[in-house]
Amino acid sequence: MDEAAIAVLIERIYDMALEPALWPELLSGLATMLGGNAGSIEQEHVVSQRGAGLTIGLDPSAVPQYFEYYAERNVLRRVANFSERIKSFTPIVTLDQDAMSKDSLMRAEFYADFLRPAGIHSVLTLGLWREGPSVTALSVYRPRNRPSFDESARTVATILLPHLVRAFRIGRKIADGGAMQAGLTAALDQSPLAVLILGGGELHHANAQALSLLAEPGGLSLIGGALVAADVADTDRLRAMMARAQSGPHRVGGGVTVRRAGGRTPLSVVATPLGAERVSVFQTAPAVMVCVTDPEIGAIPDTLLREAIGLTAAEARIARMLVEGRSLRGAAEDLDISYSTVRNHLQHIFEKTGATRQAELVALLARTAKQPSAP
């Protein structure tokens, strides 16, 4: 047992609690630690057998196939009086041979038509969480050309289990509260742009500038959690942009121009999928950050960023884009440079400003723009 490697993995487990983007990396690390070649985390309703999940090392179609048909035929989860026993759910580590012999499993439809085609011969499962009739579990898999999971694998998994359970609960509390990090909230409230967070037909957050803009007649309005323009055609474009940013396998941002009554300068509305570079495990209502620029107010000029902070021209352009609500990948596409180059520029910006997080950087730049000396 590699105790040093286990200690490193435990640290990554707690990092995952605060950063869901680490789930695929964590699953990969767990699979490697336990001698597996693939892994998954799934949330399943024990009555309807419906659910959702995330996998690494498996064909992405495995998840929908499982919940559409094979969940009801999963012989490894057939337990007598299951509806009663689930009420006293206790997180434990189980191997497939705890439920039945390997010979019996290999004769089952679940193995022949689902596990074997997916390259799965041995299964180790860690129960994590129960909420009502839904159970969340993490599984690691081995193919047939490797030995089946044994007691040594169970021992390592048992060491990791309490940390996974604790980290998962922390993550759920954060998600259930719908809370944004305090730094991000502060950054949005200090931004010179109007910024809204929308998702699931609801307004999750709006800074003072956004509330003021929405209160102005003849421009943007919010009805039933959806952005509406004074012009019908503009409203249709807004809806299409938000749909692309909120749904589909590849959520993409975009921008539209919204006309205002009275001949005023049109507003520029940019939608960015919140956490577009991240993976949400059981995300049901993707959120979108909407940034509205009023040309009559003005934006942070690159010259200010270069002179006040000492950024290069390239760094200033990227910093301004972040304040305007662009993602790093969006900035890379707009500037026609690689994502890694943008990341390198961001690191240099952090070094020059003293910021350590993107939200902190946005807040700092917003304060700089408000200084009386700003041109």
N, C-alpha and C positions, 0 to 999 in steps of 0.2 A: 504494500500500500504506500503510495507516494504522498506523504503527509504535506509536503510543501505544495504540490500541485493541487491538493484538496483545499488548502488554505487560500490559494489564488482563486480557485473556482468559487469558494464561498464569498469572497469579496465581489466577484462578478455577479453573484446571485443578488446581493444587496444593491449593487448598481442598477440591476434590472428593475428593482422596485420603483426607482425614480425615473428610469429611462426605458420605456417599453421598446425602444428601437433595438435594445440589446437582446431581445428574446431569441432571434435566430442564432446569434453568436453564442448565447448561453446554451441553447439546445444542442448546438454543435459541440460545445465544450463538454456538456454532460454525456453526450453519446461517446465521445472520445474517451472520457474518464472511465466509463463503464464498459468499454470495449465494444460499443455498438457502431453501426454505420449510418444510422438514421434516427430521427426522433420526432415527437409531436407533442403538442399540448392541445387538449380538446375540452370543451365544455358541452356536456350532454344532458338533456332533459330525460330523466330515467323513465318517464311515462310515455312521452311521444317519441323518444329516441331521436329527437332533432337536436341540432347544436351547431357549433362552429369550431374551427381549429386552425392551427398553424403547424406546418411541417418543415423539416429540413431533411435532405437526402432521399425524399420520396417524390414521385410524380405529383404535381399540384392537384391533379384530378382525383387523387386518393381521398381527399377530405369530402368533396361533394358526393363521390360514389359511396363512401361509408355512411353518411347520414341519409342519403336517399334510399338505400337498400340494406346495407350490411349491418348497420347498428342493431337492428332487430334480430340479427342472426349471429351476433357476437357471443359465442358460447363461453368466452372467458369472463363475461360479465353476468352470466345467468346464476343467480343466487336465490335459494329458497327464501320466501318471505322477504324479498328484497325491499318492498315498499315500507316494511316495518323496520328492517335493519338499517335502512338509509337514515332513519331518524337519529340513530346513535353513531353516525359516521365518525370514524377515527382515521386520520391520515396514516396509512401504512404502505409498506413496499410489498408488492406481490410479483411472483413469477408466473408464467403461463402454466407451469406444471402444478401450481397450487390449486388451480381450478380443475385440471384434468391431466391425464397422462399425455405425453407427446403423441403416442400412437392414436389416441382418441381424437386429439385435436387435428391431426393430419387427415383423419377420415371425415371431418366436418366440412360442410359447404363453405363456412366462413374462411377456413384455411385454404381449401382448394381453389375457390373463386376470388378471394380477396387477398389474403396474406401472401400466398405463394406467388401470384402474379406481381405483387408489389415488392417481392424480394425479401419478405419477412418470414423467418422461421422460429425465432425466439423473441419473447416479449417480456420486458421488465416494466412495471407500472408503479408510479408514485402517486398516491391519492393526495390531493392538495386542499380541496375546498368543497364544502356543500352549502348550498343556499336554496332552501326549499327543496323542490324535486330535482334540482340541477346539481351535477357533480363536475368538478374540474379535476382532471388527471393529466399527468405527464408520463409519456411512455418512451422507452428507448428500444431499438430493434437491432437484431443481429440476423444476417443471412444464413443460409443453410451451410455454407462452407466455413462457418465459425462455430465453435462449441456453444451450446446453449448457455444462457445465464445460469449461474450457480450461486451457492451461498456466499462466496467471496464477493460477487457483484452485489448481492443483497446487502452485505455489510457496508460497503462503500455508499450505496444508495441510502441506507438507513442513517448514516452520518450526515448526508446532505439534506435529507428530508425536512428536519425541523427548520433549517435555514430557508429552504424553498417555501415552506408553508408560511413562515413569518414574513418573508419578502413579498409573497403573493398577497397576503392580507394587507400589508402596507400599501401596495399598489392599488388594491381594490378600494381602500378607504379614500385614497387620493382621487381615483376615477369616480367613485360614487358621489363624492362631494362636489364633483364638477369644478374643482378648484384649479385655477391657474397659479403658477408660481408667483409669489409676491413681486419678484423682480420684473416679471413680464407685465403684470398688471400696472406696476408703477411706470414702466417704460411706455406703455400704451397711453396712460393718462398724461404723460409729459410730452408726448409726440406732438409736433406742430400739425400733423396730418389728422384727418378724421379717420378713426380706426374702429371697426366693428368686428366682433367674433360671432359668426352665425353658424347654426348647425341643427339638424333635426327639426326644422321649422320653428326654431326659437332664437332669440337674441341672447347670447351668453354674456356679452360685455360690449360696452360702447364708451369711449372716452368722451371728455367734455366737448371736444371739437366736433365729434360725430353727433352728439345730442343737439348741439347748437345748429349744425347743418340740417339735420332732419326736421328741426322746428321751422326752418325757413320755407315759406310757400313757393310753389312753382319749381321745385327741384326734386330731390330724393325724399321718399317717404318709406316707412316700414309698416307693412300691413301683414298681420299673421305670420310674422317672422320672415317675411320675404321683402326684398327691396323693390320698390315701385317708383317709376319715373313719371313725370308729368306727361310725357309723350308715350303713346301706346307702343310705337315701334322700339323706342329705347327700353321700355319695360320688357319686351320680348327678348331683346338682346341681353339684358341683365339676367333674365331667367335662364337663358341658354348657357351663359357664362357660369352661373352658379351651379347648374346641373353638371357641367363638365368638371367643375372643381370638387363636387361632392360625391360623385358616383362613378362607377365603372372601374375596371381593373387598373387603369392608369389615369388617376386623377390629375388634371392639368389646370393650371391657372390661366388667366387671361385678362384682358382689359377692354373696356368699352367707354365711349364718350356719351355723357348724358346732357341733353340740352335743358336749359332753364328758361323760364318765362321772363319776359321783359327785356329780351335781347342781351342778357348777361352771358359772360363767357361760360361755355359748357364745362361741366365737371369731368374729371378723369377718374374712373372707377376701376381699380385693379383687385382681382380676387386671387388669393394664394391658398392652396390647400394647407391647412394647419398641420404641420408635421409631415409634409409631403415626402421627406426623406426617411420617415420613420415607419415602423410597422406596428399597427395596433392589433393586439391579439384577438379581442372580441369586440371590435369596433362596430357599433350599430348606426351611429349618426355622425359621420365625418364632419368636422368643423372646418370653417373657411374664414381666413382673415381677409377683410375687405378694407382697403385703404382708398380714401377719396381725397383727391387733390383739387383744391380750388385755385386755379391760376391767378385769381384776383388777389389771393393772399401771398402766393409765392412759395418757393421751396428752399431748401438749404443749398446755397450755391457751392460748387466745387472749390471756388477760390477761398471761401471761408474755411473749408475743411483743410485746405492745403496750408493756409497762412496761420490759422489759429492752432492747429494740431500738428502740423508738419507732415501731413500725408502726401504721398506722391500722387500724380494725376490719376493713375490707375486705382490706387487705394481710395482716393476721394470718390471716384465714380462708384465703386463697389459700396462704400460706406453710405453714400446717398441712396443707392438702390435699396439697401437694407432698411433705412429709415422710411422709405416709401412703401415698404411691405413686401419687397421681392424676396424670394427664397434664394439660397446660394446657387442652386441649379438654374433658377430663372435668370439670375445675374450672369451666369456662365453662358447661357444661350443667347442672351441679349448682346453680350460683349463678344460673342463668338470665340470664347476661350474655354479651356478645359476646366472641369469641376475642381480638380486638384490645384490648378493655378489660383482659382478663386479662394480656395481654402488657405493656400499659402499667403495670399494678400490679406485675408482676414486675420491670420496669425500675426502678421506684421502690424496690422491696425491695433490689435490687442496690446502688443508690446509698446506701441507709441502712446496709446491712451490710458493704459493701466487697467482696462476692462478685462474681465476673464470670461464673460458670457455674452452672447449676442444681445440678450435683453438689456443687460447693463450698458452695452455699447450704444444701443438705440437711445436709451435715456440720457446718456452723456452727450451724444450728438444733438439731441433735442434741446438740452440746456445750453449748449454752445450757440445754437441758432437763435436763442432768445436773448443772448447777451446784448446790451445796448450798443456795443462796439461793432456788432455784426453789420455788414453792409446791406 
